[in-house]
Amino acid sequence: MIPIKTSLLNSVAVLIKTLTIFGLNKIMAIYVGPLGYATLGQFQKAVQMISTLGKGAINISITKYTAEYNEDLGKKHALWRTAGTISLVGTVLVAACVILFSKNLASWFGLGLV
């Protein structure tokens, strides 16, 4: 009984999310036009790529090893400390690069901010 209820609630949540995203995309397309919509898409992809680089792309590994080291608290703390260090260093490096090359990145991603 519980899996059916969970699946039903998840299906409703996915349906609501899909309809909301469709509605927002339609409104954005009408108000900003094709060029503005394309520019917004480019900006979102750029932010997503920069965010992934900053995090060091380690999310899946953290989940896997946290589950694997469930019983060993010392290993879990070492894993999280290492993940935090990688994220911090990656974020600082990516932020510095974004600041230094902001005009180049804006023209490269077609944001027209130059």
N, CA, C and O atoms as a MOPAC input file, in Angstrom:
PM7 MOZYME 1SCF
protein

 N      0.81700 1    -1.19600 1     0.00000 1
 C      0.00000 1     0.00000 1     0.00000 1
 C      0.86000 1     1.25800 1     0.00000 1
 O      0.53700 1     2.22100 1    -0.69600 1
 N      1.93700 1     1.26800 1     0.76000 1
 C      2.78700 1     2.45900 1     0.85700 1
 C      3.45500 1     2.79300 1    -0.47700 1
 O      3.46300 1     3.96500 1    -0.85300 1
 N      4.02800 1     1.80900 1    -1.22700 1
 C      4.64800 1     2.17400 1    -2.50300 1
 C      3.65700 1     2.80300 1    -3.49300 1
 O      4.02600 1     3.70200 1    -4.24900 1
 N      2.41400 1     2.33800 1    -3.49000 1
 C      1.42400 1     2.91300 1    -4.40200 1
 C      1.14600 1     4.35800 1    -4.02400 1
 O      1.06400 1     5.22600 1    -4.89300 1
 N      1.00000 1     4.61900 1    -2.73300 1
 C      0.73800 1     5.98200 1    -2.26400 1
 C      1.91800 1     6.89200 1    -2.59300 1
 O      1.72500 1     8.02000 1    -3.04700 1
 N      3.12500 1     6.41300 1    -2.36800 1
 C      4.32700 1     7.19300 1    -2.65900 1
 C      4.43100 1     7.47100 1    -4.15000 1
 O      4.73500 1     8.59400 1    -4.55300 1
 N      4.18100 1     6.46400 1    -4.96700 1
 C      4.24300 1     6.64000 1    -6.42000 1
 C      3.18800 1     7.62900 1    -6.89900 1
 O      3.45100 1     8.45400 1    -7.77300 1
 N      2.01000 1     7.54200 1    -6.33100 1
 C      0.93800 1     8.45700 1    -6.72100 1
 C      1.29900 1     9.89800 1    -6.36300 1
 O      1.13500 1    10.80200 1    -7.18200 1
 N      1.78500 1    10.10900 1    -5.15200 1
 C      2.17200 1    11.45400 1    -4.72500 1
 C      3.33700 1    11.98300 1    -5.56900 1
 O      3.37000 1    13.16100 1    -5.92300 1
 N      4.27600 1    11.11100 1    -5.88200 1
 C      5.40800 1    11.51800 1    -6.71900 1
 C      4.91800 1    11.88700 1    -8.11700 1
 O      5.38700 1    12.86600 1    -8.69900 1
 N      3.98300 1    11.11700 1    -8.65600 1
 C      3.42800 1    11.41700 1    -9.98500 1
 C      2.72200 1    12.76900 1    -9.99100 1
 O      2.85900 1    13.53600 1   -10.94400 1
 N      1.97400 1    13.06100 1    -8.94500 1
 C      1.28700 1    14.34800 1    -8.84800 1
 C      2.31000 1    15.48000 1    -8.77300 1
 O      2.14800 1    16.51200 1    -9.42400 1
 N      3.36000 1    15.28600 1    -7.98200 1
 C      4.39600 1    16.31200 1    -7.85900 1
 C      5.10000 1    16.55400 1    -9.19100 1
 O      5.36600 1    17.70000 1    -9.55300 1
 N      5.40000 1    15.49000 1    -9.91300 1
 C      6.05600 1    15.62300 1   -11.21800 1
 C      5.12900 1    16.32100 1   -12.21200 1
 O      5.58200 1    17.15700 1   -12.99300 1
 N      3.85300 1    15.98900 1   -12.19100 1
 C      2.88600 1    16.62500 1   -13.08000 1
 C      2.78400 1    18.12600 1   -12.79300 1
 O      2.78800 1    18.93700 1   -13.71900 1
 N      2.69400 1    18.49000 1   -11.52700 1
 C      2.61300 1    19.90300 1   -11.15500 1
 C      3.88300 1    20.64200 1   -11.57300 1
 O      3.81600 1    21.75200 1   -12.10000 1
 N      5.02500 1    20.02700 1   -11.34000 1
 C      6.30000 1    20.65700 1   -11.72300 1
 C      6.37000 1    20.84200 1   -13.24000 1
 O      6.78700 1    21.89800 1   -13.71600 1
 N      5.96700 1    19.82800 1   -13.99500 1
 C      6.00200 1    19.91200 1   -15.45500 1
 C      5.08500 1    21.01100 1   -15.97300 1
 O      5.47300 1    21.78800 1   -16.84400 1
 N      3.88200 1    21.07500 1   -15.44400 1
 C      2.94000 1    22.10800 1   -15.87300 1
 C      3.44000 1    23.50800 1   -15.50400 1
 O      3.28900 1    24.45200 1   -16.28000 1
 N      4.02800 1    23.63100 1   -14.32700 1
 C      4.56600 1    24.92400 1   -13.90200 1
 C      5.69900 1    25.37200 1   -14.81300 1
 O      5.74200 1    26.52600 1   -15.23700 1
 N      6.61300 1    24.46100 1   -15.11100 1
 C      7.74100 1    24.79700 1   -15.97900 1
 C      7.23500 1    25.15000 1   -17.38400 1
 O      7.72200 1    26.09900 1   -17.99900 1
 N      6.26400 1    24.39100 1   -17.88600 1
 C      5.70300 1    24.68800 1   -19.20000 1
 C      5.07800 1    26.07900 1   -19.21600 1
 O      5.29300 1    26.85500 1   -20.14700 1
 N      4.30700 1    26.38500 1   -18.18400 1
 C      3.66700 1    27.69900 1   -18.09700 1
 C      4.67800 1    28.83200 1   -18.00700 1
 O      4.53800 1    29.84700 1   -18.68900 1
 N      5.69600 1    28.66400 1   -17.16800 1
 C      6.72600 1    29.69600 1   -17.03900 1
 C      7.49400 1    29.89000 1   -18.34200 1
 O      7.79700 1    31.02000 1   -18.72600 1
 N      7.80700 1    28.79500 1   -19.01600 1
 C      8.51800 1    28.90000 1   -20.29400 1
 C      7.66700 1    29.61200 1   -21.34000 1
 O      8.18700 1    30.40300 1   -22.12700 1
 N      6.38000 1    29.34300 1   -21.35300 1
 C      5.47900 1    30.00100 1   -22.30200 1
 C      5.40900 1    31.50300 1   -22.02600 1
 O      5.47100 1    32.31300 1   -22.95100 1
 N      5.28200 1    31.86400 1   -20.76500 1
 C      5.24000 1    33.28000 1   -20.39300 1
 C      6.54900 1    33.97100 1   -20.75600 1
 O      6.54100 1    35.07700 1   -21.29600 1
 N      7.67100 1    33.32400 1   -20.46200 1
 C      8.97500 1    33.91000 1   -20.79400 1
 C      9.12000 1    34.08400 1   -22.30300 1
 O      9.60600 1    35.11800 1   -22.76200 1
 N      8.70800 1    33.09300 1   -23.07100 1
 C      8.82800 1    33.18000 1   -24.52800 1
 C      7.99200 1    34.33100 1   -25.08200 1
 O      8.40700 1    35.00600 1   -26.02400 1
 N      6.83600 1    34.55100 1   -24.50800 1
 C      5.96700 1    35.63900 1   -24.98700 1
 C      6.57000 1    36.99600 1   -24.64100 1
 O      6.60400 1    37.88900 1   -25.48800 1
 N      7.04500 1    37.16100 1   -23.41100 1
 C      7.50000 1    38.47700 1   -22.97000 1
 C      8.90000 1    38.86400 1   -23.44700 1
 O      9.13900 1    40.03600 1   -23.73700 1
 N      9.82700 1    37.91600 1   -23.53500 1
 C     11.19700 1    38.28200 1   -23.92600 1
 C     11.49100 1    37.96500 1   -25.38300 1
 O     12.50800 1    38.41200 1   -25.91300 1
 N     10.63600 1    37.21500 1   -26.03500 1
 C     10.82900 1    36.90500 1   -27.44800 1
 C     11.85600 1    35.80700 1   -27.65800 1
 O     12.48900 1    35.34700 1   -26.70800 1
 N     12.01900 1    35.39000 1   -28.90100 1
 C     12.93300 1    34.28000 1   -29.20300 1
 C     14.39000 1    34.58200 1   -28.83200 1
 O     15.07900 1    33.73200 1   -28.26900 1
 N     14.85200 1    35.79300 1   -29.14800 1
 C     16.24400 1    36.12800 1   -28.85800 1
 C     16.49300 1    36.19400 1   -27.35700 1
 O     17.50400 1    35.68700 1   -26.87200 1
 N     15.58000 1    36.81400 1   -26.62100 1
 C     15.72400 1    36.89600 1   -25.16800 1
 C     15.64000 1    35.52900 1   -24.51300 1
 O     16.35900 1    35.24400 1   -23.55500 1
 N     14.76300 1    34.68900 1   -25.03000 1
 C     14.60600 1    33.33300 1   -24.49700 1
 C     15.87000 1    32.51100 1   -24.73500 1
 O     16.30600 1    31.76500 1   -23.85900 1
 N     16.45200 1    32.65100 1   -25.91800 1
 C     17.70000 1    31.94200 1   -26.22200 1
 C     18.83500 1    32.45200 1   -25.33400 1
 O     19.64900 1    31.66900 1   -24.84500 1
 N     18.88100 1    33.75800 1   -25.13300 1
 C     19.91400 1    34.33900 1   -24.28100 1
 C     19.76900 1    33.85000 1   -22.84500 1
 O     20.76100 1    33.53800 1   -22.18600 1
 N     18.54100 1    33.78600 1   -22.36900 1
 C     18.29800 1    33.28700 1   -21.02100 1
 C     18.72800 1    31.82900 1   -20.89600 1
 O     19.32000 1    31.44100 1   -19.88900 1
 N     18.43800 1    31.03000 1   -21.90100 1
 C     18.86600 1    29.63100 1   -21.90000 1
 C     20.37900 1    29.50300 1   -21.85900 1
 O     20.91700 1    28.67300 1   -21.12500 1
 N     21.07300 1    30.32700 1   -22.65100 1
 C     22.53500 1    30.33000 1   -22.63500 1
 C     23.05800 1    30.69100 1   -21.25200 1
 O     23.99600 1    30.07100 1   -20.75000 1
 N     22.44300 1    31.70300 1   -20.64000 1
 C     22.86300 1    32.13100 1   -19.30700 1
 C     22.66200 1    31.01300 1   -18.28500 1
 O     23.53900 1    30.76900 1   -17.45600 1
 N     21.51600 1    30.33300 1   -18.33600 1
 C     21.25300 1    29.23900 1   -17.40300 1
 C     22.26400 1    28.10900 1   -17.57200 1
 O     22.73700 1    27.55000 1   -16.58200 1
 N     22.59500 1    27.77300 1   -18.79600 1
 C     23.57800 1    26.71500 1   -19.03700 1
 C     24.96600 1    27.13300 1   -18.54900 1
 O     25.70700 1    26.31500 1   -18.00500 1
 N     25.31500 1    28.40100 1   -18.74300 1
 C     26.60600 1    28.89400 1   -18.26700 1
 C     26.68500 1    28.81400 1   -16.75000 1
 O     27.69900 1    28.38900 1   -16.19600 1
 N     25.60900 1    29.22500 1   -16.07800 1
 C     25.58300 1    29.17000 1   -14.61300 1
 C     25.67000 1    27.72100 1   -14.13900 1
 O     26.37400 1    27.43000 1   -13.17200 1
 N     24.97000 1    26.82200 1   -14.79900 1
 C     25.00300 1    25.41200 1   -14.43400 1
 C     26.41000 1    24.83100 1   -14.61200 1
 O     26.88900 1    24.08700 1   -13.75700 1
 N     27.06600 1    25.17100 1   -15.72000 1
 C     28.40600 1    24.66400 1   -15.96700 1
 C     29.40100 1    25.21100 1   -14.94700 1
 O     30.23200 1    24.46800 1   -14.42400 1
 N     29.31800 1    26.49500 1   -14.67000 1
 C     30.22800 1    27.11000 1   -13.70600 1
 C     29.98900 1    26.54300 1   -12.30900 1
 O     30.93900 1    26.32300 1   -11.55800 1
 N     28.73900 1    26.30700 1   -11.96200 1
 C     28.40100 1    25.72200 1   -10.66400 1
 C     28.95800 1    24.30600 1   -10.53500 1
 O     29.48900 1    23.93900 1    -9.48700 1
 N     28.83800 1    23.52300 1   -11.58600 1
 C     29.37000 1    22.15900 1   -11.57200 1
 C     30.89100 1    22.17400 1   -11.42700 1
 O     31.45400 1    21.37300 1   -10.68100 1
 N     31.54600 1    23.07400 1   -12.13000 1
 C     33.00200 1    23.18200 1   -11.99800 1
 C     33.39200 1    23.59300 1   -10.58500 1
 O     34.35800 1    23.07100 1   -10.02800 1
 N     32.65500 1    24.51500 1   -10.01200 1
 C     32.96700 1    24.98900 1    -8.67100 1
 C     32.81600 1    23.91000 1    -7.61400 1
 O     33.58500 1    23.86600 1    -6.65500 1
 N     31.82600 1    23.03700 1    -7.78400 1
 C     31.60100 1    21.96500 1    -6.81300 1
 C     32.57000 1    20.80700 1    -7.01700 1
 O     32.64500 1    19.90600 1    -6.18200 1
 N     33.29700 1    20.82500 1    -8.10200 1
 C     34.23600 1    19.74100 1    -8.35800 1
 C     33.57600 1    18.48400 1    -8.88500 1
 O     34.22400 1    17.44200 1    -8.97800 1
 N     32.30100 1    18.55800 1    -9.23000 1
 C     31.54600 1    17.43100 1    -9.80200 1
 C     31.69000 1    16.16800 1    -8.96300 1
 O     31.96000 1    15.09000 1    -9.49400 1
 N     31.50800 1    16.30300 1    -7.64600 1
 C     31.72100 1    15.16800 1    -6.74600 1
 C     30.45200 1    14.72000 1    -6.03400 1
 O     30.52000 1    13.89000 1    -5.12700 1
 N     29.30100 1    15.24700 1    -6.42300 1
 C     28.05600 1    14.95700 1    -5.71000 1
 C     27.73300 1    13.47000 1    -5.63600 1
 O     27.41100 1    12.96400 1    -4.56100 1
 N     27.81400 1    12.76700 1    -6.75000 1
 C     27.46300 1    11.34600 1    -6.78900 1
 C     28.42200 1    10.53900 1    -5.92600 1
 O     28.01000 1     9.61100 1    -5.23000 1
 N     29.69900 1    10.89500 1    -5.97300 1
 C     30.69200 1    10.17900 1    -5.18100 1
 C     30.44600 1    10.35600 1    -3.69000 1
 O     30.60100 1     9.41200 1    -2.91500 1
 N     30.06300 1    11.56500 1    -3.28800 1
 C     29.79600 1    11.80600 1    -1.86500 1
 C     28.63100 1    10.94300 1    -1.39400 1
 O     28.69000 1    10.35600 1    -0.31400 1
 N     27.59300 1    10.86400 1    -2.18600 1
 C     26.43700 1    10.04300 1    -1.82400 1
 C     26.83300 1     8.57300 1    -1.73200 1
 O     26.46600 1     7.88100 1    -0.78200 1
 N     27.57800 1     8.10900 1    -2.71500 1
 C     27.97600 1     6.69300 1    -2.75200 1
 C     28.81600 1     6.32900 1    -1.53800 1
 O     28.53600 1     5.34600 1    -0.85200 1
 N     29.84900 1     7.12900 1    -1.27400 1
 C     30.75200 1     6.77800 1    -0.18200 1
 C     30.15800 1     7.06000 1     1.19200 1
 O     30.54500 1     6.41400 1     2.16600 1
 N     29.23800 1     7.99800 1     1.29700 1
 C     28.54400 1     8.19800 1     2.57000 1
 C     27.72400 1     6.95500 1     2.90600 1
 O     27.70800 1     6.51300 1     4.05500 1
 N     27.05100 1     6.39700 1     1.92100 1
 C     26.29000 1     5.16300 1     2.14400 1
 C     27.22900 1     3.99500 1     2.43200 1
 O     26.93700 1     3.15400 1     3.28100 1
 N     28.35300 1     3.94500 1     1.72600 1
 C     29.30000 1     2.84700 1     1.91100 1
 C     29.94400 1     2.88500 1     3.29000 1
 O     30.17200 1     1.84000 1     3.89900 1
 N     30.23700 1     4.08000 1     3.78400 1
 C     30.88500 1     4.22900 1     5.09300 1
 C     29.86200 1     4.49000 1     6.19400 1
 O     30.15600 1     5.19100 1     7.16200 1
 N     28.67800 1     3.93400 1     6.05200 1
 C     27.59600 1     4.18900 1     6.99400 1
 C     27.98100 1     3.85000 1     8.43400 1
 O     27.60700 1     4.57500 1     9.35600 1
 N     28.70500 1     2.78600 1     8.63300 1
 C     29.05600 1     2.33900 1     9.98200 1
 C     30.32000 1     2.99700 1    10.52800 1
 O     30.52300 1     3.02700 1    11.74100 1
 N     31.16600 1     3.52100 1     9.65400 1
 C     32.45800 1     4.07200 1    10.08100 1
 C     32.39500 1     5.60100 1    10.10900 1
 O     32.53900 1     6.26300 1     9.08100 1
 N     32.17700 1     6.14200 1    11.30100 1
 C     32.02600 1     7.58500 1    11.45300 1
 C     33.30300 1     8.33900 1    11.08000 1
 O     33.23100 1     9.43500 1    10.52300 1
 N     34.46300 1     7.76500 1    11.37900 1
 C     35.73900 1     8.41800 1    11.05600 1
 C     35.93100 1     8.58800 1     9.56100 1
 O     36.36000 1     9.64500 1     9.09800 1
 N     35.61400 1     7.54400 1     8.80600 1
 C     35.74900 1     7.62700 1     7.34800 1
 C     34.74400 1     8.61500 1     6.75800 1
 O     35.05000 1     9.33400 1     5.80600 1
 N     33.54400 1     8.64300 1     7.33200 1
 C     32.54600 1     9.59600 1     6.83600 1
 C     32.99900 1    11.03500 1     7.07300 1
 O     32.84500 1    11.88800 1     6.19800 1
 N     33.54900 1    11.30100 1     8.23800 1
 C     34.03100 1    12.65800 1     8.51500 1
 C     35.19300 1    13.02700 1     7.59500 1
 O     35.27000 1    14.15700 1     7.11500 1
 N     36.09800 1    12.07500 1     7.34900 1
 C     37.21800 1    12.33500 1     6.43100 1
 C     36.69500 1    12.60500 1     5.01800 1
 O     37.18800 1    13.49900 1     4.32900 1
 N     35.70000 1    11.83200 1     4.59400 1
 C     35.09000 1    12.02700 1     3.27300 1
 C     34.47500 1    13.41300 1     3.17100 1
 O     34.71300 1    14.12600 1     2.19700 1
 N     33.69100 1    13.79900 1     4.15900 1
 C     33.01800 1    15.10200 1     4.12000 1
 C     34.01000 1    16.25300 1     4.20500 1
 O     33.82200 1    17.29400 1     3.57600 1
 N     35.07200 1    16.05800 1     4.98900 1
 C     36.10900 1    17.09400 1     5.09200 1
 C     36.80400 1    17.27100 1     3.73700 1
 O     37.03800 1    18.39300 1     3.29000 1
 N     37.12500 1    16.16100 1     3.10300 1
 C     37.76400 1    16.21600 1     1.78600 1
 C     36.82700 1    16.84800 1     0.75300 1
 O     37.24800 1    17.68600 1    -0.04500 1
 N     35.55800 1    16.44300 1     0.77400 1
 C     34.58000 1    17.00400 1    -0.16000 1
 C     34.42200 1    18.50600 1     0.06400 1
 O     34.33100 1    19.26900 1    -0.89800 1
 N     34.38900 1    18.93000 1     1.30800 1
 C     34.28600 1    20.35500 1     1.61200 1
 C     35.49500 1    21.12800 1     1.12000 1
 O     35.36500 1    22.23300 1     0.59300 1
 N     36.66600 1    20.54500 1     1.29500 1
 C     37.89600 1    21.19100 1     0.83200 1
 C     37.90800 1    21.30800 1    -0.68900 1
 O     38.25200 1    22.35900 1    -1.23100 1
 N     37.53300 1    20.22800 1    -1.37800 1
 C     37.48400 1    20.26000 1    -2.84400 1
 C     36.48300 1    21.31300 1    -3.31500 1
 O     36.77200 1    22.06900 1    -4.24200 1
 N     35.32000 1    21.36700 1    -2.68700 1
 C     34.30300 1    22.35100 1    -3.07300 1
 C     34.77000 1    23.77800 1    -2.81500 1
 O     34.55800 1    24.66700 1    -3.63900 1
 N     35.40400 1    23.99000 1    -1.67100 1
 C     35.88000 1    25.33000 1    -1.33900 1
 C     36.96100 1    25.79400 1    -2.31200 1
 O     36.90000 1    26.90800 1    -2.83300 1
 N     37.94600 1    24.93800 1    -2.55300 1
 C     39.02800 1    25.29600 1    -3.47300 1
 C     38.47600 1    25.49000 1    -4.89100 1
 O     38.83700 1    26.44900 1    -5.57300 1
 N     37.60900 1    24.58400 1    -5.32900 1
 C     37.01600 1    24.70500 1    -6.66100 1
 C     36.20200 1    25.97400 1    -6.80700 1
 O     36.26600 1    26.64200 1    -7.83900 1
 N     35.44100 1    26.31000 1    -5.78700 1
 C     34.61600 1    27.51500 1    -5.83300 1
 C     35.47000 1    28.76500 1    -5.89700 1
 O     35.17600 1    29.67800 1    -6.66900 1
 N     36.52000 1    28.82000 1    -5.10100 1
 C     37.40300 1    29.99300 1    -5.10700 1
 C     38.08700 1    30.13900 1    -6.46300 1
 O     38.16300 1    31.24300 1    -7.00300 1
 N     38.58300 1    29.03800 1    -7.01500 1
 C     39.25500 1    29.09600 1    -8.31600 1
 C     38.29400 1    29.50700 1    -9.43400 1
 O     38.62500 1    30.35300 1   -10.26500 1
 N     37.11500 1    28.90800 1    -9.44900 1
 C     36.14500 1    29.23800 1   -10.49200 1
 C     35.66000 1    30.67700 1   -10.33600 1
 O     35.49800 1    31.38500 1   -11.33000 1
 N     35.42800 1    31.11500 1    -9.10200 1
 C     35.00300 1    32.50400 1    -8.87700 1
 C     36.06500 1    33.48500 1    -9.36200 1
 O     35.74400 1    34.49900 1    -9.98200 1
 N     37.32600 1    33.18000 1    -9.07900 1
 C     38.40400 1    34.05900 1    -9.54200 1
 C     38.44800 1    34.11600 1   -11.06400 1
 O     38.61700 1    35.18800 1   -11.64400 1
 N     38.29700 1    32.97000 1   -11.70300 1
 C     38.29800 1    32.93400 1   -13.17400 1
 C     37.10700 1    33.69400 1   -13.75100 1
 O     37.24800 1    34.41300 1   -14.74000 1
 N     35.93400 1    33.53500 1   -13.13500 1
 C     34.74300 1    34.24500 1   -13.61900 1
 C     34.93700 1    35.74900 1   -13.47000 1
 O     34.57400 1    36.51200 1   -14.36500 1
 N     35.50000 1    36.17700 1   -12.35800 1
 C     35.73500 1    37.60800 1   -12.14800 1
 C     36.75900 1    38.14100 1   -13.14700 1
 O     36.55400 1    39.19800 1   -13.74500 1
 N     37.85600 1    37.41400 1   -13.32700 1
 C     38.91200 1    37.86300 1   -14.23600 1
 C     38.47000 1    37.88000 1   -15.69500 1
 O     38.83900 1    38.78000 1   -16.44800 1
 N     37.69000 1    36.89700 1   -16.08800 1
 C     37.33000 1    36.75700 1   -17.49400 1
 C     35.84600 1    37.02000 1   -17.75000 1
 O     35.27300 1    36.45700 1   -18.68200 1
 N     35.21800 1    37.87100 1   -16.93200 1
 C     33.77400 1    38.07800 1   -17.04600 1
 C     33.35900 1    38.63200 1   -18.40700 1
 O     32.35600 1    38.19200 1   -18.96900 1
 N     34.10700 1    39.57900 1   -18.94100 1
 C     33.74100 1    40.13900 1   -20.24800 1
 C     33.89500 1    39.10700 1   -21.35800 1
 O     33.04700 1    39.01200 1   -22.24500 1
 N     34.96400 1    38.34200 1   -21.30800 1
 C     35.17500 1    37.29500 1   -22.31200 1
 C     34.07100 1    36.23100 1   -22.22100 1
 O     33.54700 1    35.78300 1   -23.24100 1
 N     33.72800 1    35.83600 1   -20.99600 1
 C     32.68200 1    34.83100 1   -20.81200 1
 C     31.33400 1    35.34600 1   -21.30300 1
 O     30.56800 1    34.60300 1   -21.91700 1
 N     31.04600 1    36.61700 1   -21.03200 1
 C     29.76800 1    37.19500 1   -21.46500 1
 C     29.64500 1    37.17200 1   -22.98200 1
 O     28.58800 1    36.83500 1   -23.51600 1
 N     30.71400 1    37.52600 1   -23.67300 1
 C     30.63400 1    37.51100 1   -25.13700 1
 C     30.64300 1    36.07600 1   -25.66600 1
 O     29.99800 1    35.77700 1   -26.67100 1
 N     31.37800 1    35.18600 1   -24.98500 1
 C     31.45200 1    33.79100 1   -25.42900 1
 C     30.10500 1    33.10400 1   -25.30700 1
 O     29.70500 1    32.35200 1   -26.19500 1
 N     29.39700 1    33.35900 1   -24.20100 1
 C     28.09400 1    32.75700 1   -24.00400 1
 C     26.97800 1    33.53900 1   -24.66400 1
 O     25.80900 1    33.17400 1   -24.54600 1
 N     27.32500 1    34.60300 1   -25.35300 1
 C     26.34000 1    35.36500 1   -26.11800 1
 C     25.37700 1    36.17100 1   -25.25700 1
 O     24.21200 1    36.34000 1   -25.61700 1
 N     25.85700 1    36.66700 1   -24.12700 1
 C     24.97400 1    37.37800 1   -23.22700 1
 C     24.87300 1    38.86700 1   -23.54200 1
 O     24.03000 1    39.56200 1   -22.97500 1
 N     25.71100 1    39.35600 1   -24.42400 1
 C     25.60600 1    40.74600 1   -24.84500 1
 C     25.86700 1    41.75700 1   -23.75200 1
 O     25.33900 1    42.86700 1   -23.80500 1
 N     26.66800 1    41.40400 1   -22.76200 1
 C     26.94600 1    42.29700 1   -21.65500 1
 C     28.20800 1    43.12800 1   -21.85700 1
 O     28.56500 1    43.93800 1   -21.00100 1
 N     28.87300 1    42.93000 1   -22.97100 1
 C     30.15500 1    43.61400 1   -23.20500 1
 C     29.93200 1    44.99900 1   -23.69800 1
 O     30.89200 1    45.72700 1   -23.95000 1

